[in-house]
Amino acid sequence: MNEQQAGQRIAELIRELNEHNHRYYVLNRPTISDEAFDHLLHELEQLEKLYPGLADSNSPTRRVGGDITDKFEKVPHERPMLSLSNTYNEEEIREWEERLNKLTGHPLEYVMELKYDGVAVSLLYEKGQFVRGLTRGDGTVGEDISANLRTIRTIPLQLRGHFPERFEIRGEVFLPRTVFDDLNRERAAAGEEPYANPRNTAAGSLKQQDSAEVARRKLDCYLYFVLGDRLPFDTHFESLTHAADWGFKAPTSANRLVEKTTTIEGIMNYIRFWDQERFNLPFDIDGVVVKVNQMRLWDELGMTAKSPRWAIAYKFKAATVSTRLNGIQYQVGRTGAITPVAQLEPIFLAGTTVKRASLHNADQITKLDIRIGDHVWVEKGGEIIPKVIGVDHTQPRGSQEHHRYISHCPECGAALIRLEGEALHYCPNERNCRPQQVGKIEHFISRRAMNIEGLGSETVAGLYDKGLVQNVADLYQLTYEILIGIEFEAEDEEGGPPRKRSMQDKSVRNLLQGIEASKAIPFERVLFALGIRHVGETVARKIARAMGNVDAIAAASAEQLMTIEEVGEKIALSVRSWFSDPDNRDLVDRLRESGLRLSSDTEVSEVLSTALVGKSIVVSGVFTRFSRDEIKAYIEQHGGKVSGSISSKTSLVVAGDDMGPAKRQKAESVGVPIITEEQLVKLVESQPREQTT
């Protein structure tokens, strides 16, 4: 295939992949399998690597991220990005509607839509191509987060149909509830504090410096406000229809995500409907936005100092209910963290029956002065998990005594400890505390870790109690003869007494097949599965790829570990502590003997030449022609070795924009040449094009 043919094929693949992406993520009507989609995407990736000059900044391959951004450039908004006036009062909505009628003197039509609880963004399109995406910022100047926005599948990079030459569209980026729950389960598995709520997590995700990490967050986006000159519509409602036709995920009248009316009763009915139904949505909303539909009237109605007069936001009150606190239960996690949980008189709150709520930690209980028997306020607003936010002082106090936080583990009786700078108490009896040991095994077998099918929480608990599996290495010693016919108790789903369960032929064979299949799991997931405190899925991946194998990690100093991206002092010390424990080193040895993969399999790209053979090259900064991953692949394709740190053995440093001053100073001090990406390409192209096999 020559370059012209490659260009034609790249264009075809981009069109085809964009169409399938739209059908899957926006229309929810896929027409090909995930495997077929991945095959097309892989073909495009390979062509772009072979012909980097043909790569498009809006290629579907950019969806997976890879750009590293040391800082986000501040860019002025072409039109101010102002916030709306808010109200929690129905009477104020009526007054607003009456005031607009008096100002215009003729009937108005209104559009009601959901107020998404996310992060406002503004996207610029030219000739159907995504050009730039900004945060709201201060309303006048935002930050350019284009690389991160490209990873969101519901933001089209190439538009469809007939669209204006140049326009801006605004909307809200948010985190679906199921994704938020998955992220928090991952953090809990790593012994880390859960994220507070989906909105804050979405905001933090958009400011990640590594766009590949943003891609893994699975953010979503609704676009609902089109701005520009000579737009092909006269009303806001029409603009949403056009936006959907162009390929945006825009709210439509299906499922009442947007409606229009000419009466105040229509407005209030919509608000009351969603005040009740909001909890059935797969994402969070915090109110309803009402806008005048006729766009020609917007200039006539004008602005106040802070917001437009032609729109208003009605915000829902957080779902809060008072109920009796019957007790406080203390749970022990796999890291030994103690979590106090309120046992409540059951209440119906935000669409579900709530019997338990988070009390966070000892400091929160003391701050709120919570006592057993109190009536407490329970909230389920932006939080997914209900939480106790205070005492209902309109009710009599419960116990006259202040609640005393436990001093010993409720499971094993060990005296609790509290580390300096941490809010949680911990049980230090890691080896002999049942919930910790069972929790470690459950984490090890989980889908994001070793993904051992046929082995669930009940079976793990049963095998532990029978003495058959005391740690994760014991799983690989199980045999058909050991498992067949063993009995253990399982909890009844209806809340009745435990029921007897036994391992039969099919379940035993499925379990053993799942254990055997786990031996092929990549090293980075094995490292995550070990359950080292503070080492989540992303950090495990970065450590595994930087160090290469488990022995290198075990031998690394805290200082060496801290040179890895996203590994700070707390994580580095936790890794050192884990590997310095003789029992943990023995565990690793047993897993090695069982055949688990404890080193990375470096994927070597097709070698195109020997131009860089023998050269150790460090890459630093942000590049224009390549992403960070692409330039590393380019170096390896031409025989070079990519190194993470500069030393006297380094041959070259390829520097992009914003190269760190410490790396530049280090390179200059040891006399390592610093070149640009253009100079790297010229260096490669100046060498003979000898092919290797």
KOLMIMAR-152115 format. One record per atom (N, C-alpha, C): y, z, x. Coordinates in steps of 0.2 Angstrom, whole numbers, plus 5000, padded with zeros to 4 digits. Layout:
N
YZX...
This chain:
693
499450005004500050005000500650005004501149955003501749955007502249995004502850005007503350045004503650024997503649954996503849934990503349944984502749934986502249954981502250034980502350074985502350144984502950164980503550134981504150144976503950134969503650074968503450064961502950114958502450124962501950174959502350244958502750264963503150334962503550334955503850274954504250274948503850274942503250244942502750244936502550314935502350344940502050414940502550464937503150454939503750504937503850494930503850434927503950414920503350444916502750434919502150454915502150534915502250564920502250634921502750674917503350644917503850674912503750664905503350614903503150604896502650654894502150664899501650714897501950784897502350804902502750864902503050884896503450834893503850844887503350854881502750814881502350824875501950894876501850924882501550984882501951044881502551044885502951104885503451104879503751044877504251044872503951034865503550984864503250964858502551004856502251034861501651064860501151024858501150954860500650914858500350874864499950904868499750864874499250804872499250754876498850694875498350684881498450724886497950724892497750794894497150794897496950864899497350884905497350954906497650984912497450954919496750934919496450914925496750844926496850804921497050734922497850734924498150784921498950794923498950814930498550854933498550884940498350824944497950784942497750724946498350674947498650664942499250614943499850654947499850714946500350754950500250754958499550764959499350764966499450694969499350644965499450574968500150564970500650584965501350584967501550624973501250684973501450724979501250694986500650664986500350624992500850564994501050524989501450474990502150494993502450544990503050574992503050604999502450625001502350655008502350595013501950545011501850485015502550445016502950445010503550405010504150455008504350505012504850555010505550525008505650465011506250435009506350405002505750404999505750384992505750444987505650504990505650564985506250564981506250584975506750594970506850674969507550694969507650764968507450784962507350744957507150764950506450744949506050734954505350724954504950774950504450764946504050814943503750864948503650844955503350884960503850944961504550934960504950994961504851044956504451034951504351094946503951154949503551134955503251194958503651234963504251204964504751244968504551224976504851264980504751254987505451264991505951254988506651254991506751334992507051344998507251415000508051415000508351454997509051464996509251534999509651535004509951595007510451615003510851575000511451594995511551544990511851564985511951514979512751504979512851434980513551414980513951424974514551454974514951464968515351394966515251374960515551314958515951324951516551304951516951304945516651274939516651304933516451264927516951214925516751154923517151104920517551124914517151164910517451194904517351274904517751314902517651384903517051404899516551444901515951464898516051534895516351544890516651604887516051634882516151704882515651734877515951734870515551754865515751754858515951834856516351834851516451894848515851924845515751994846515152024843515252074838514852074833514852124828514152154826514152214824513552244821513552254814514152234811514352254804514352184799513952194794513952134789514652124786515052174785515752174782516152124787516152134793516552094798516352024798515752004796515551934796515851904789515851944784516251924778516951914779517251964783517951954784518151894789517651884794517751824798517751754794517251754789517151694785517751684781518051734778518651734773519251714778519351734784519851724788519851644790519251614791519251544793519451504787519251524781519351484775520151484774520451534775521251534774521551494780521251494786521551454791521551384790520951364787520851284787521051264780521051304775521251284768520751234765520151224767519651184764518951204766518451184762517751214763517451204770517051254772516751244778516051244778515751214783514951224783514851264789514351304789514151344794513451334797513351344803512651334806512451404809511851424807511651494810511051474814511051514820510451504825510351574828509751574832509551634835510051654841510151714842510451734848509951754853509751714858509151724862509351774867508951824869509051874873508851854880509251814884509051794890509651784895509651734899510251724903510551654902511251654901511551594899511651544905511451484904511551434909511951374907512251334911512551264909512251214914512051154911511751104914512151044914512151004919512550944919512050884920512150834916511750774916512250714917512050664921512350604922511850544922511950494918511550434917510850464916510750514912510050534910509750584916510050594921509750634927510050704927509650754928509850824929510250824936510850844936511250844942511350914944511550964940511651034942511651084937511451144939511351194934511751254936512151284932512551344934512451404930512551464933512551524929513151534925513251584921513851594917514451624922514151664927514651694932515151734928515851724930516351764926516651714921516351664919516551614914516951564916517251574922517651514925517251484931516951524935516551504941515851534940515351484941514651504941514351494947513651514948513251504954512751444953512751404958512251344957511551364959511151364953510451384954510051324952510251264954509851204952509151204954509051224960508351214963507851264958508151324956507651364952507651334945508151304942508151284936507651224935507551184941507151124941506351144940506251214941505551234940505351254933505851254928505751274921505551204918504951214915504651154912504951124906505351164902505651144896506351124898506551114904507251084906507051014908507250964905507050894907507450874913507150844918507450814924507650744923507350704918507550644916507550634909508050614905508150614898507750554895507650554889507350504885507850474880507750414877508150384872508850364874509350374870509950354871510450414871510750424877511150484878511850464881512350514881512950494884512950484891513350454894513350434901513450504905513850544903513950614906514050664901513750724901513850774897513550844900513750894897513550964898513150994893512651024894512251064889512151134891512251184886512151254888511551284884511351334887510751364883510551434886509951454885509751524887509051514890509051544896508351554900508051614898507451624896507151684895506451684897506151744897505451754899505051774892504551734891504151744885503751814886503651844880503351914880502751914884502251864883501651864886501651864893502151824896502251814903502551884906502951914902503251974904502652034905502252034900501652074900501252064906501052004908500651984913500952004920501651994921501952014927501952094928502052134922502052204923501352224924500752194921500152214923499952204931500252144933500152134940500552184945501152214942501452264946501152324946500852344940500452404939499852404943499552344944498952344948499152354956499752334957499952344964500352414965500352454960500552524961501352524961501652474958502352464958502652484951503252504951503652514944503652454940503552454933503552394929504252374928504352314927505052284925505252314919505952324918506252354913506152314906506352254906506352214900506352144902506152094897506152024899506851994901507352024898508051984900508152004907508152064909508352084916507852044921507252034919506752004923506851934924507151904918507251834919507951824923508351864923508951864927508851864934508351914936508151924943507751864945507351834941506951774943507451714945507951704941508351654942508751654949508751724951509151734958508651734964508051724963507551724968507751664973507651684980507851634985507351584986506751594984506151544984505951514978506151454977506051424970505351424968504851424973504151424972503951484968504251544970504151604966504451604959505051564958505251564952504851524947504551464950504051424946503451464944503251514948502651554946502851604940503551614939503751664934503651634927503551564926503451534920504051544915504651544917505251544913505251494907505651504902505651454897506451444895506651394891507351384890507451354883507951374879508151334873508851314875509051254874509651224875509951204868510551234867510851224860511651214859511951194865512651184864512851124869513051064866513151004869513950994870514150984876514850974877515050904881515550874879515650814883516250774879516450714882516850664879516550614876516750594870516550544866515750554864515650604862514950624860514750584853514050564853513850524847513750564841514150614839514050654833514650694831514650714825515250754823515150824821514550844821514350914819513950944824513951014824513551044829512751034827512651034820511951034818511650964821512050914820511850844823511750844830512150884834512050894841511350914843511150964839510450994841509950944839509950904834509550844833509450794839510050774841510150734847509850764853509950824854509750854860508950854860508650864854507950864854507650794855508050744853507850674854507850654861508350684865508450674872507950704876507550754874507050784877507050854879507650884876507750954877507350994872507151054874506951104869507551134865507651114860508251134856508051164849508351214846508151234840508151184834507751184830507751144824507651184818507651154812507551194806506851214805506351184808505651204808505651274810505351314806505251384807505951424807506451394804507051424802507451444809507251414814507651434821508351414820508551364816509251354814509351324807509851344804509951324797510751314796510851274791511651274789511751294782512351314780512551334774513251324772513451334766514151334765514451394762513951444761514151504758514051564762514351624761514251684765513551714763513351704757512651724755512151694759512251624761511751594765511751624772512351644775512451674781512051734781512151784776511851844776511151844775510851794771510151794770509851774777510151734780509851714787509851774792510351814792510351874796509851924794509751934788509351984785508551964787508451894786507751874787507551884794508051864799507851874806507851944809508251984805508252054807507552084806507152064801506452084800505952044804506051984804505551934807505551924814506051954818506151944825505651964829505252014827504652044831504051994831504051944826503551904826503651844830504151834834504351784838503951794845503851744849503551754856504051774861504651774859505151794864505651844860506151874864506651914862507251884859507551904854508151894852508551954850509251954851509552014849510152004844510051954840510551934835510551864832511051854829511151784826511851764827511851694829512551664830512751624824513351624822513551584817514151544819514151474818514651434820514851384815515551364815515751314811515451254813515151214808514751154809515251094811515751084808516251034809516551034816516351004821516651004828517350994828517650944824518350924824518750984822518551034819518951094817518951144823518551134828518551184833519251194836519551134838520251144841520751174837520651154830521151174825521151254824520551284825520451354824520551384830520451354836520751384842520351444845520651474850520351534853520751594853520351654854520751714855520751714863520951774865521051784873520351774876519851794873519151794876518651754873518751734867518151694863518451644858518051594856518251554851518251584844518751564840518751584833518251554828517951494830517551464826516751484826516651534830515951564831515951634831515451674829515351744830514651764831514551814834513851834835513751904831513151904827512951964824512351994828512452054831511952084835511552134831510852134831510452174828510452244832510352294828510352364831509652374834509552404839508952414842508452454837507852434837507352464832507252534835507452584831507452654833507152694827506652744828506452784823506352854825506452904821506252974823505552994821505253024825504553054823504353114827503853144825503653204828503253194835503453234840503053234846502453284846501853254845501353304844501053324851501153294856500953314863501053264868500953284874501053244880500453234884500153174885499553154889499753134895499353154901499553124907498953074909499153014911498652964913498752954921498152944924498052934931497952864932498352824936498252754938497852744944497652684946497252674951497552694958498152694958498552714964498652794964498452824959498552894959499152914955499552864953500152884950500052914943500452964942500353004935500952984930500652964925501152934919501152974913501653014911501653054905501753004899501353014894501352974888501453014882501953004878502053044872501553024866501253074863500753074858501153084851501253034847501753034842501353034835501753064830501553054823501652984822501152944820501152874819501752844815502052794817502652764814502652694814502952654809502952584810503652564813503652534818504252514822504152444825504652404823504752334826504152294825503852304819503252254818502552284819502552344822501852374824501852444823501252474822501152544821501152584828501552624829501652654836501452734836500952744840500652814841500852844848501052804852501152824859501752794862502152824866502752794869502852824876503152784880503252804887503752864888503652914892504052964894504352954901504052904905504252884911504052934917504352984917504253034923504553104922504453144926504653214926505353224925505753184929506453194928506753174921506453124918506653104911506453154906505953184907505753244902506253294903506453314909506853374910507553354908507753294909508453264907508553274900508053244896508053244889507953314885507653364889507453424887506953414881506453384882505953364877505453424877505253444871504753494870504253474865503653504865503153484861503353514854503253464849503453484842504153454840504553434845505153404843505153344839505653324835505653254833506053214838505753164840506153124845506253054843506753024846506952954844506552904848506252864845505852814849506152744848506152704853506552644853506052584856506152524852505752464855506252414854506752404858507252354858507052304863507452294868507252244874506652264877506452324876505752354879505152324875504652304879504052284875503652354873503652394878503252464877503752514874503552544868504052594865504152654870504752674870504952734874505352784870505252844872505652904870506352904873506852904869507552894871507952964870507653004866508053064865507753114860508053174859507853214854508253214848507953214842508253204836508553274834509153294835509453354834509553374827509453324823509553344815508953374813508453384817507853414815507753474819507353524816507253594820506953574827507053614832506753614838505953634837505553604842504853614841504753684845504453684851504253744855504953764858504953834858505553864861505553864869504953844871504953844879505053774881505353764887505453694890504753674892504653604891504053584894503953584901503353604903503253614911502753554913503053514917502653454920502053484923501453444923500853474926500953474934500553514937500553524944499953504947499453494943498753474946498553414942498053364945497853304942497453324935497553294930497153314924496453294924496253244929495553224930495153254935495453274941495053304946495253374948495853394946496153454947496553464954496553404958496953414964497653424963497953464968498753474967499153414968499553394963499953334964500453334969500653274972501253274977501753224974502353234977502853184975503253164981503153104983503453074989504253074989504553074994505253074995505553014992506053014988506352954985505952914980505452944977505052914972505052964966505052934960505152964953504452994951503852964953503252984950502853034955502453074951501953114955501353074956500953094961500353064963499753114964499153094962498553134964498353104971498253154976498053124983497353124983496953144978496253144979495953074978496153024982495952954981495152944980494752974984494052964985493652984979493853044976493453084971493753084964494353054963494653054956494452994953494053004947493652954944494152894941494752904938495152854936495452804941495552844947495752804953495252754955494652774956494052734958493952684953493852694947493652654942494252594942494852624942495452574942495452524947495252544953495252504959494752444958494152464955493652414954493852364948494152394943494452354938494952304940495352324945495852284948495552224952495052244956494752204960494352144956494152154950493752104947494152064942494852084941495252054936495451984938495651944933495751874933496151854939496751884940497151864945496951884952496351924952496151944959495451904960494851944959494251904961493951874955494251884949494051844943493251844942492951904942492251914941492051914934491751854931491651844924490951884923490951914917490351954915490352024917490952044919491052114921491752144918491652184913492252204910492352284911492952314909493052384910492552424908492252414902491652464900491052464905490952404907490352394912490552434918491152424921491352454927491252534926491552554921491452634920490752654919490352614916489652634915489252634922489452584926489052574933489352634937489952644937490252704941489952764939489852784932489552844930488852854932488552794932487852794934487652804941488252794945488152804952487952744956488052684952487752624955488352584959488952594957489552564960490052614961490152634967490652684968491352654972491252594974491852554977491652484976492152444978492052364976491552334981491352364986490852334991490152344987490152394983489452404980489252354975489752314973489652264968489152214971489252204977488852144980488152164983488052234981487352254982486952254976487252244970486852244964486352184963485752204960485252154959485052154952484652104951484352094944483952164942483552184947483052244946483452304945484052314948484452374947484752374940485052314938485452314932485052304925484452274925484152254919483952324916484152324909483952384905484352444906484852454910485252514911485652524905485752584903486152604897486752644899487252634895487852674896488252674889488752724889489152724883489752684883489952654877490552614876490952634871491552634871492052654866491952614860491952644854491952604848492652574846492652514844493252484843493652514837493252534832493552564826493752644827493652664833493852734834493352784833492752764831492152804830491852834836491352874836490952894842490752844847490652854853490452804858489752784856489652714857489052684855488652664862487952664861487552654867487552574868487552554874487452484876487052474882486652424882486152414888486252344890486052334897486152274900485452234899485552174896485052134894485052074899484452034899484351974903484951934904485251904898485851864899486451894902486651954900487251984903487152004910486552014912486352034919486451964923486151914921486251854925486951824925487351834919488051814920488451854925488351924925488651964929488551944936487851934938487651914945487951854947488051804942488351734944489051744945489351784941490051804942490251834949489851874951489851914958489751864963489251814963489151764968489751714968489951694962490551644962491151674966491251744965491851774968491851764976491351754979491351744986491751684988491851634984492251574986493051584984493251644982493951654980494351654987494951624987495351614993495551684996495651695002495751755006496451785003496951755001497551784998497351824992496951794988496751834982496251894984495851884989495451944991495952004993496451984997496952035000497252064994497452034989497752064983497252104979496652084979496152124975495952194979496152194985495952264989496452314986496952294982497352354979497752394983498052364989498452404993499152414989499352474990499952494986500552454988500952434983501552394984501352314986500752294986500552234988500352194982500852164979500652124973500452054975500352014970500051944971500451904975501051904974501551864979501551884986501651954987501651974993501051964997500451974994499751964997499751894999499951844995499951774997500351765003500951795004501351785010501151815016500851875015500551905021499951865023499451845019498851805020499051745024499551705022499751645025500051655031500451705032500751715038500351745044499851785042499451815047498751785048498551745043497951705044497251735042497151805044496551835043496551905042496051945040496152015039496152055045495852025050495852065057496552065060496952005059497652005061498052055058497952055051498352105047498252175049497552195050497352265052497652285058497752235063497952245070498752245070499052215065499852205065500152275065500752285068501152335068501652335062501952385060502452385054502952335056503152335062503752285064503552215063502952195065502652135064502652105057502352155053502252145046502952125043503452165045504152155042504452095044504252055048504551985049504251935044503851955040503551915035504051915029504151855026504651855020504451905014504851945012504751985006504352055008504252065014503852125017504452165020504552225016505052265019504652325022505052375024504752435027504252475023504352485016503952515012503252485011503252415010502652375010502252375017502652365022502352365029501952435030502352485029502052555030501452565026501452535020500852545015500252505018500352445020499852405023499552445029499952465034499752495040499352565038499552595033499252655031498552645028498452585024497852565021497352545026497552505031497052485036496952535042497352585042497252645047496652695044496552685038496052735035495352705037494852745040494252725042493752695036493852735031493452715025493652645022494352625023494552565021494252505026494252525032494052475037493252465036492952515034492252505033492152465027492552475022492552435016492552365017493052345021493252275023492552245027492252285031491752265035491152245030491052295025490552275020490652215016491252205015491452145011491352075015491452085022491352035026490652015027490152065027489452055027489252025021489552035015489352015009489551935008489951915013490151845012490751825009491251875008491851865005492351825011492851785008493251755013493851795015493851815021494351855024494751825029494851755029495351715033495551655029496151635030496451575027496051515029495951465024495751405026496351355026496651345032497251305033497151235030497451215025497451145023497751095028497451055031497751015036497850945033498550925032498650865029498450805033498450745031498250685034498650675040498350675046498750665052498950595053499650585054499950515054500050495061500150535065500350525072500250585077500250575083500250625088500950645091501450625088502150625091502350695093502050745089502250815090501650865093501150825095500550865098500850905104500550975104500751015109501451055108501751035103502451075101502351125096502651185098502651235093503351245090503451235084504051215081504251275075504851295076505051345071505551315066505451325060505951295054506351355052507051335051507451385048508051355045508251385039508851355035508651315029509151285026509051245020509151175022508651125019508751055022508851015016509150955017509350905012508750855011508450825016507950775015507250805013507150865016506450895014506550965011506050985007506051055006505751095012505751155011505451195017504751175018504351175013503651165013503551085015503951045013503850975015503950965023504450995025504650985032504051015037503751075034503251105038502651055038502451025032501950975031502050915036502750895036502850835040502750845048502950905050502750925057502050925058501650955054500950955055500550885054500850845050500550775049500650735056501150755060501250725066501050765072500550805071500250845076500550905079501150925076501450985078501151055075501351105078501151175075501751215073501751235066502351275064502251345065502751375068502751445070503251485066503151545065503551585061504151625065504051635071504551665075504651635082505251645085505451615091505251655097504951615102504751655108504851605114504651625120504751575125504251515125503751525121503251475120503451425114504051435111504251385106504551325109504351265106504651205109505251185106505351195099505951165096506051215090506751215088506951245082507251195078506951185072507351135067507751175062508451165063508851205059509251165054509251195048509551165042510251205041510551195035511151235033510951315033511451355035511351425034510751455038510651425044510151455048510351525050509951575050510051645051510351655058510951685059511251695065510751735071510351775068509851805073509351755076509151715072508651665075509051615079509651595078510051555082510151585089510351655089510451685095509851695099509251705096508651715099508451645103508551595099508351525102508851515108509451525107509851515113509751555119509551615117509451665123508751645127508251615124507651595128507651525129508251485128508351415130507951365126507751385119507451335115507951285112507751225112508251175109508251175102508851165099508951175092509151105089508751075085508851005082508951005075509250955072509250945065508650905062508550905055508050875052508050795054508650765054508750695056508450685063508650725067508450725074507650725075507350775071506650775071506350715069506550685063506350615061506350565066506950565070507050515075506550525081506450585082505950605088505250575086505050585080504450565078504350485078504850455075504850385074504950345081505150385086505250355093504650355096504150385094503450395098503050335095502550315099502050265097501650295091501550245086501250265080500450265080500250295085499450305086499150345080498650315077498350345071497850395074497650445071497150495073496650495067496050515069495550525064495250595064
